[in-house]
């Protein structure tokens, strides 16, 4: 009897899965990934950015980064540039919002000025790199619509492949194809399609490390632009999840102090 | 006594600070919650004036050498810090040859509050072509014609961040005089301003205490600031004392407000001041917008268009000559690896013929060099304006700086 009930439940669940549209399943994967990383609280890291041009010449920049997790609204983050030396101390403070545009301030150390800037420029390059501002901003579930595509092997692991389309019309992309690790929902790869729906860039995640038992962070993210042949590599060092940062660490006064 | 030797005094403070800092730790040690770093730049620039000056002694070409050493020491994970920024220039004009301590302060941070003691630089305001509400620091007039470079200001600053915004309180024990060019310098008045020509309304001269307060906050797309300043003003009054010009620093009360609304690609900006003193009451406003076309044709290029209206009810007596003028400018940021940028702008007087044009460009060379170009043109300056003194001082400048 018990067995029959279990079987019946099993059939019902299978039926629900079958009845689930690709859109529903895609959204479910995105939500599960978001949920999986919930509770990291705050983090800080050092960042090295290596830009490679078409001829293979490299230039390197150093930055540091702090993030505060918020559940009601999007995350808050602070980025400080350490090099190139002429922009040393320049810093940005971003309040991401799940809906509507983000709030962003820029600190210019040469004139000690905090300036509120437009967050409209999503598709533009970050610091002359192959990363657009929108690639680096907090990835809130609400910012895309989703469609589950398939399951497949990538980097030796099985992945859930989901297409996501940016909600914001100012995005530089029509769609992105995202490979989520099936076990822990960490990102393995993203393909970006431009406004003409041509493949523009591929972002590969590697050297994953786990922090606080379940928060996976890639130590390396490499963006390849297929249309220009340029590359940008981001290397994350000294991840620190133990700083217990608070809202007051993301104020305009904190932005000025972070500049050093 | 102090007033006679004050420029040497700042130079000495600069040298002493620099020596002390060279004795401090210079490598980063973040494991024990301390951090220290030495940085800054050295540079060479050349300023070429297009025509001969109006006054005897003036030259046409000015090669110049600049350096700005900076040092930061933090302990208690950054809750305590000492910061130093020095600045020096060697120039053909001996007044433009100057050394200053831009910043040298101790700061203590605890949760929501911050206390700073020492010389510091503080900026207030939102507009691009005029900085009306910005009053804490004296302008380094020999360094920049547009007033963006400032002298270090001695202060005790208390800053408190709350749910309804940030409150800043300032005690400013010493007011610094504006530095004006010497006889060999360009961009000056016909007369040379000597220490004997400068006086203060207060008997205590530079040492009369000044107080200031500011509240600033943001709600959604709006950033707002309201400020009050009471004490010795930063802008001197010019009095014609029987053919001899006299400069007087009066005691002023100034109320300022600045507001910015960030609406998608448009930034709406306004700032305004009301100033009262025993010699003159005045008000001024600067208002306008900045519209950015971003990532044009997916090239990474951003073009920002800036339009601002400037009004100063002092009319011809306005030191800036921005009494009823319009500023129009365009900023080009290529967002390339070398951070190539340029800015073109013009200020047009709505009643008189005066026009000012400017061009600024910069590009990084390699990883730590930067090349800059600056041009300022004075065109059809009306004889009634203060700017008439510098009508022949259009120039082109090249700079090359090495950052470390």
Interface residues (C-beta under 8 A of the other chain):
Chain A: X51 X53 X59 X60 X83 X84 X85 X86 X87 X88 X101 X103 X111 X112 X113 X114 X115 X116 X117 X118 X120 X121 X123 X124 X125 X127 X128 X172 X194 X195 X248 X251 X252 X253 X257 X260
Chain B: X35 X37 X39 X41 X72 X74 X78 X81 X107 X109 X111 X112 X114 X121 X122 X123 X126 X148 X159 X161 X166 X216 X218 X223 X260 X262 X264 X265 X266 X267 X292 X294 X295 X298 X300 X302 X335 X336 X337 X338 X339 X364 X367 X368 X370 X401 X403 X404
